[in-house]
Amino acid sequence: MKWTELSKNDLLKLRGDAQKDYADCVSKRLHLDMSRGKPGREQLDLSNEMLSVLNDPAQLIIDGVETRNYGELGGIRQCRALFADILGVKTEEVFAAGNSSLSLMYDTIAKAYTHGLLHSEKPWSKLNKVKFLCPSPGYDRHFAISESFGMELIAVGMNEQGPDMDAVEELIKDEAVKGMWCVPKYSNPEGIIYGDETVRRIACLKPAAKDFIVMWDNAYCVHEFEGDFVPFKDILTECRNAGNPDMVFEFASTSKLTFPGAGVACFACSEANMAYMKKLIGVQAISYDKINQLRHVLFLKNKQGVLEHAKKHAKLLKPKFDAVLSALDEHIAPLGIAAYHRPKGGYFISLNTLPGCAKRTYKLMKDAGVVMTEAGATFPYGIDPKDQNLRIAPTLPPLSELYSAMEALCICIKLAALEKLLKF
Ligand SMILES: Cc1ncc(COP(=O)(O)O)c(C=O)c1O
């Protein structure tokens, strides 16, 4: 029976049981971390061959390019071709850089502020107000970038097909709305794949701001952990066909394929945007780490190689996601006190507690020794209006620890729900 339908007496008894379970849980003195989407150690070990794949100085010169030296600002052609293949864009549309796509995103926004984008009348720093659309729940670090530049963050709801496009189409009539964050495939945290119609509507937007930018963070483009690779529309072509060739910057990296601390990141954009950006980036850098780019090309080879490598990750990740879902299916779903998604890729499971229970659940977990992503973090300014979203990141802990963490989480969700229900 659903807990929302129980009598006060039943709830009181259940709360007594839950308090006892929670005290037992605390007494175990757990020390677990389910807070960030980091690959586990076994996943990192999958790419150790990268350390030896480049073993002869003769390899360092590729197509006449000396990878040890300055030059090739946009990255070696083979690495750009690899990303182009994965993203379904042209090699000339790809800029391969250092290890972090997040810093490329930050840089893009920073350049909008300092110099303006290709179609900006003036740098954003000269404007009174800049607003940015933040589909929520979403990736806290995107929101943090926007917030750090002083933008006004506007939360847009998410549905099963991606951002609420009716709301987006309305909001972009405001000239101060300069852009939008998107994680189109296995969105962080909900694991949603944007529907074709959503992608089409985004590409067809006619914003009042001529320099509106879609920040298309395709971080999980080949990151299925269940089933085969799911092909996905190329946003550059969609925007070009819709007459908006310069409206989008796409980002990706090998962080969750090889090493997050030593991978390769890229952005992809129209050739006009590329020429504009290269001019600006050329002032800040002479070139990026081409040796690491080469290492990645030698190790991953091509899209087929990437997909095969992704399957190895999937083998390690699937049991972890299964562990989370089966704990929730068994202990939480029948009680009707939380709802959650069942993603087939990406790095997270998004869980909605009863309204008003996320912060309390987070606190109970913390006090029991399990760190989660802070409640609210998945919303602009860290404020979840319904206080119900929690992001579960199951990839880092070993499976044995994950079982303990999930046992604790189920206990905490129950206790927080009972406390809430008894308040009414
Ligand atoms: C949606 C999303 N984008 C970007 C990143 C970070 O990417 P990178 O390691 O390339 O900076 C993450 C990391 O968790 C992420 O979830």
The ligand as an ORCA input file, in Angstrom:
! r2SCAN-3c Opt
* xyz 0 1
  C      27.159     16.966    -18.868
  C      28.616     17.042    -18.577
  N      29.395     17.850    -19.304
  C      30.721     17.950    -19.077
  C      31.322     17.225    -18.077
  C      32.780     17.386    -17.848
  O      33.469     17.141    -19.039
  P      35.016     17.275    -19.184
  O      35.662     16.234    -18.363
  O      35.275     17.069    -20.651
  O      35.407     18.659    -18.756
  C      30.542     16.371    -17.280
  C      31.152     15.629    -16.184
  O      30.549     14.971    -15.394
  C      29.154     16.283    -17.545
  O      28.351     15.502    -16.817
*
